[in-house]
Amino acid sequence: MKNSRLNELIELLTAAWQDDPDLHLMQFLQKLAQEAGFDGPLAELNDDILIYQLKMRNAAKDSMIPGLQKDYEVDFKTALLRARGIIKE
């Protein structure tokens, strides 16, 4: 795992864990895994699942996934013009 991902995971864990300070780390990780719908052993729980769950656990069900909003286009015409290089940002 790269340092930036590790730092992001630690930052997200720290903020979320403060809501459940009575849980041990493994208990908290198990809780996150269950919330994410992961039913395998904790040893197979990867950082992508944890980061996604920590970012999205308090978001509305219809909210945009972090990282995809920048790629989201309002309409097909704008997406096509941007893909052809006519619209630049």
N, C-alpha and C positions, 0 to 999 in steps of 0.2 A: 504494500500500500504506500502510495506517495505521501510525503509529509503534508501536503496541502489537504489531502483527503482525511488524513489522520487528525489534523488540526480541526477540520470542519466537523468530523464526527465527535471529537472531544467537546467542542463548543456546543454542538446540538445536544449531546448527552448531558452536559453540565446543566444547561437551562431546563431541560425536561425532567431530569432527575430531582431537581429541587421541588417539584410538585409531589414526589413520592419519596421523601427522605428516609422513611422507615424501611424501605426495601434495600436489600443487598444488591450489588451490581448484577449478579447472575439472575436474581429474581426480576430485576428491572429489565434486563435483556430478554428474559422469557416473556415478560408482559408485552414488550414491544413486538416480539416475534408473533405472539398470539394475536395482537391487534392487526398485524400485517397479514394474517392468514397463513403464516409459515408453520408447518406442523412437523418438520424434520428435527433432527438433533441440533442443539445449539452450535455444535462444532461446524455445522454446514451453513450456518447463518452468515451471509456475507455482508460486507459494508454497504453495498448498494441498497439492500433491503432496509438496513438500519437508517441510513441517511434519508431515503425516501420516506420511511415511516415517521421519522422525527420531524421532517419538514411538513408533511401532509396530515399529521394526526389531528390537528386542531383546525384544519382548513375545512371549508364547506365542501360537500360532496361533489359539487359541480365546478369547483375552482380549477384553474389551469395548473398543470404539473410544472413545477419550477424547472426552468431551462428550456421549456418548449414555447413559452410565451414569445420569446424573441423570434421564433420561426413561424409564428401564427400570422396568417394573412386574413384580412377581413373579407376580401372577395377574390374570385378567380382572376379577374382582369389585372388587379394589382400584382398578384403572384406571378402571372405570366410576364408582365412588363419587367418586373424585378429579375426574373430568371433570365430574360433576354438581355439584361444589362441596360435597359432604357431608363429605369428608375434606379438611382444609386443613393446609398446612404452613407 
